[in-house]
Amino acid sequence: MTTRSIFALAAAALVAVATGAEAQTRGVTADTVIIGSHSDLSGPLASWGVPATNGARMRFDEANAAGGVHGRKIDFRVEDTQYQVPLTVRATNRLVQRDNIFAMLLGAGTAQSLASYEITDRQGIPNVFPLSAARSMAYPTHPLHISYFASYQDQAIGAIRYFHERDGVGSVCLQTQSSEYGEEVTDGVRSAAEELGLEISMIGTHRTTETEFAGAATAIRNANCDLIYLGTTGRDTIALYTTLRQMGVTVPMVGNMVSYLPVVAQAGGGEMEGLYVTSPVADANWNDGNAFRTDFIARYRAAHNEDPTVQTQAGYLSADLLIRGLEAAGPDLTAEGLMAGIEGLQDIADPFGGLSMSFGAEKRFGVDSLFLIQVENSAWVVREQNLPF
């Protein structure tokens, strides 16, 4: 199906679902707008899903305490998918059919969000700012999809280009998951290698449930590459990195935003030292005296008895962008108006000190550069910012 056909079908759905009259817009009443989310709250990506949901709810609570958006309070409903596609389909159907949501926010996972898109697209429901940086989250361009992350492909390109320019890297090894996420990462590594004339010495894949990496690590060591790129998440990042270091592999290893977790940096009492990631978001400096950040961390600690993470920031920012879109859409809220409102957002500052964001009818990913971050003394430290890709 062509992009033009997709636009035509989505436009028809928007017209059918919301014919301009406020009362006919699904999930919207005079005093409420219902926002849904399918997230991983108890599975392997809960380290992203839980804090991101907490951050989003915090932003919605702020908006509601201030009177809502155009007089409407935001009713945020979240379903746990445990990072499973069948549960995501069930959760999306519940949110669409039972809860009658107006929009979907922060859908967790690549394959999961793609499955959710199939349902929400048919109903003309915006499905925005997913908790995945897959290129497929917003490309090919679709009027109901948008993301503020840089894609996994661009994260790989930025990392490999950086190490090629800094260290003269000539060959790359890739180990990634055998999933839609892994395919996105592989596409990015291949693209970077082709652009820079690098050799891909090996590509290895593993199941998302894999726990033993001696064989994969041995194959990587024997490939004798100059850089190792990891398309991994949490536990597999820790297991693979520590195994490779124990085998005496000393070349740089770099992953993407998915492995940018406190538990990864802290694992093994220092065994993760030196690991790099490239990410479109970075942990805030909570001790710089900034009034917003000082207040935010105090409120988050009081509510959750722990510090916020970069995943919390991602959830808060996604909710904030949605609120800005709702504000721009005006009081006569429609799905089409929301998307137009988001597309009009330009140079939105990140209150956590990160990269600014801009969107447009053809610009579906918000940020235009990356951070390079490394583990030092069991904590993540920013090495470069505004890294191009």
N, C-alpha and C positions, 0 to 999 in steps of 0.2 A: 504494500500500500504506500502511495506517495505521501510526502509531507502535506501537500495540498489537500489530499483526501482526508488525512487525519484531522486537519484543521476544520474541514467542512463537517465531518462527523461530530467532532467535539462541539462546534458551534451549534449544530442542530440539537445536540443534547442539552446545551445550555439554554437554548430557546424553549425546549420542551419542559425543562425542569423549572426554569425561572423566567417567566414571561414579563418581567419588569415590575410586577406588583409585589410589594413586600410580603403580603400574606401568602403568596404562591411560592416563595423561595424556601426550599426544604431546609430544616434545621434552624430557621430564623423566625422569631416572634418579635413582638414589640419590645420585649425586655430581655431576650435571651438569644444567644447564638451558640449552637452546639458544635464543638470541635472534637474530633476523635483522634486516637493514636493507637496503632498496633506496635507493641514494643516487647523487648525481651526483659522481663523482670525477674526471671528465675532460671534462665538457661545459660549457655556459654557466653553470650554477649550481654549479660546482665550488668557487667562492669561499665558498659556504655548505656544500656537502657534505663537503669534505675536512676543514676545521677542526672541524665538528660531529662527524664520525666520530672524529677524534682525541680530542676532549673526552669522548665517550661511552666510548671504549676506555680512556681514562685512569681514568675512574670505575670501570669494570668491573675493571680491573687492581687498583685499590685494594681493592675488595671481595674479589676472589679472593685477594689477598695476606693478607687478614684471615681467610681460611678459607671464603669464599663466603657464601651466604645459606642458613641452615638446613643447612649442610654441603655445599651444592651450589656448585660453581664455575660461573661464567657463561661460556658458549662463544658469543662474539659473531661472527657471520658476515655479511659485507657484500658486496653485489653492486653493481657500477657500472652505472648506467642511462644515463649521458650525457644525462640530462634528456629522455629519449625515452620516450613511452608504450609502444610495442611492446617496447622493451628492458626496461621496468619489468614488463610482463606476464610476459616470459620469466624475469626475475630472481625475481619473486614465485613463479612456478611451481617454479623450482629450489629456492628456500628452503623452500617448503611440501612438495614431493614428494621431493626428494633429501635435504635437510637436516633435514626433519621438525621445523621450528621450533616452539617453544612460543608465541612472541609476536613481533610485528613492531614495530620502534622506528625513529623518525626517518626515515620514508619521505619522500624529497625531491620536492617539487613537488605542485601541486594536482591537475592532470589525472592525474598519475602515481599519486598516492595513491588517488584515486577508482577508478582501474583496479585497483590492488592490493586495495582493500577488497572488490571483487567476488569476488576469489579467496579471501581470508582469511575473509570473513564466512561463506562456504559451509562452511568447515571449523571454524568456531567459534574462530578464532584471534584473540586481542586484537591490534589494530593501533593503537598508541598513540603520542602525542606526535610527530606527523608534523612534518617540516621544511617546514611550510606553515601560514599563519595563516588560510586560507580558512574561512569559516563552515561550509562543507560538510564540513570535517574532523570536526566534532562536532555538527552540527545538520542534520537532525532528530536528536534524542537517540537514540543507539544504544548498547546495553550493551557493545559491544566497541571503541568509539571515544572518545578523550578527548584534549584539547590543553591545554598550559599557556599558550599565547599568547592575547592578545586578537585578535579576528578582523581581517582587512583592512578589513571594513566598519566596525568600531568604531574602527580607527586613522584612517580617513578622517573619520568623524564627529567624533572628538576634535580633529583638526587644524582642520577647517573651523569648528567651534564656537569654538575658541580664537581664530582670526584674525577671526572675525565679532565676537566680544566685545572683542578688543583694538583692532582697526583699523577696525571698522565695515564689513567686507567685505560687499558686496551682490551680487556676481556671481562666478561660478567658471568656469574653463575646466578641462577634464580631457583629458589625453592618456594613453592606456594601451594595453596589449597586447591583441591580438585573440585571447584565450585564456580559459580558465576563470578564471585569476587576474584578468585584466582585467575579466571580468564581475562578479567579487566586488567589485573596487574601484569599478566603476561603480555597483553597488547601494548602496555606502556613500555615495558622493558624492550620488546622487539622494536618499537618505534624509535626509542632512544638509541639503540644499537645501530639501527639502519641510518639514522640521521648523522651519527658521529663516526660511523665506520668501525664499530667495535665488534669483536667476536663474542657470541654467546656460547660459552664453553659447555654449559649444561642447563637443562631445565628439568627440575624435579617437582613432583606433586605428591601431596599426601591428603588423606581423608581429614575432615574437620575434627574427627574423634581420635586421631592418631596421638599416641603418647610416647612411642619409642622412635628415636631418630638416629640411632647409631648407623644404620645403613645409609640413610640420606646424607648424614654428615660425612661418612667415608667417601661417598661418591663426589661430594662437593670438594673435599680435600684433594682427592685424586685428580680433579679437573684443573687444579692449580690456577684458578682465575685471580684477577686483580681486585675484584669487588664482588661481594655477595649481596644480592638483593633478596629481602625476605617479604613475601606476600603472605604474612602470617597474622595472627590475632593476639591472644594473650598467652595461654599455656604453651602453645606450640612455638611461639617466639622464645620463651624462656628455655624450653627444652632443647631447641635446635641451637640457639646461641651458646648456651653453656657447654653443650656437647662438642661443638666446633672448637671453642676455646680450649677445652680439655684435650682435644686432639692436636693442639698446637697451631691451629689456623689463626693467623694474625692480621690478615688483610681486613680493610674496613667492611663492616656489615651494616646495612641500612634497611629500615622498614618504612612503613607509612603510618598514617594517623591511627589506624586500627590498633596497633601495638603501643600507642602512646598512652600508657596507663601507669598509675603509681605502682601497682603491684609488679609490673615488669621491671621498673627501675630498682625496686627494693628487693627483688628476688635473690635468694642465695647468699645474702649477706655480702654483697659486693661482686658477685659473679657476672653481673650484667654491665660492668664498667666498659665504657667505650662504644656501646651500641648507639647508632644514629637512627633518627626518623626524620622524614620531611612531612610537614603538616600545615594545613591552612589555618589552624588555630594553635594557640600556645597558652600555657598556664599563666594566669595573671600574676603580677607582682602585688601581693597582698599587704606588703609592708612599706609601700612608697608614700603613704600619707594621703593618697587619693580618697576623697570623701565617699564617692560611690562604692569603691572597692572595700574600704574599711567598714562601711555599713553593711554591704552585701555579705561579707564573710561572717560578721557577727550574727546577722539574722539567720544565715544558713546553719551555722554551728548550733544556734539555739533551737532550730527546728529539727535538725538531723543528727546532732551530736557527733559531727565529723566535719572535716574541711571540704569545701567545694573542689571539684576537679575540672579539668578542661572539658569533660563531658557535661558537667553541670553548666558551664559557660555556653556550650553548643546548644543545649536545650533552652536556656534563657534567651539567647540571641535568636533562635528560630522562632520562639514565641513572640519576641519583640518585633521581628520582621513581619510576622503574620498580623500583629496588632496594627502596625503601621499601614499594612495593606488594607485592613478593615477601616481604618480611619480615612484613608484616601478614597475608599470606595463610596463613602458618603452614607447617609441614613437609609437610602433605598437600596439595601444590600442584595447583590446577586453574585453568583460565582464569577461571572464575566467581569463584574466590577472589581471584585477582589483581585483577580489576576492582573487587571489593568493597573490597579493600585500598587501591587508589588512590582510590576514592570517599570513603574515610574520612580522607584526608589533609587536615589543617586548619592554616592559618597557618604553612605551611612557609617558613622564612626562606631567602633567597637568600644563600649565603656570599660571592657577588661584590658584595653591597651593593645588589642590585636589589629588585624588588617581591616581597612575600610571595605565596604561592599556596595556594588552597584549592579543594577539589573536592567533588562530591556526586553523587547519583543524577540530579539535574536540572542540576547546575552542571558543565558539561563544558569550560569554559575557565577556566584557573587564576587569571590575574591580573585585577584589577578597575580598573586605571588604566594610564596611559601615561607615557612620557618624551617631552618635546619636545627635540630635539637639533639643533644647527646646526653647519655647517662654519665654523671660524675658524682662520686661519693653517694651512690644509690639515690640520686635525684636527677631530674631532667633539667638541663641547662641549655638555654638558647645560644647557639653558635653564630647563626646568620639569620637575618630577617630580610624580607622583600627579595627572597631568592627567586629568580625567574624560572619559568618552565616552558 
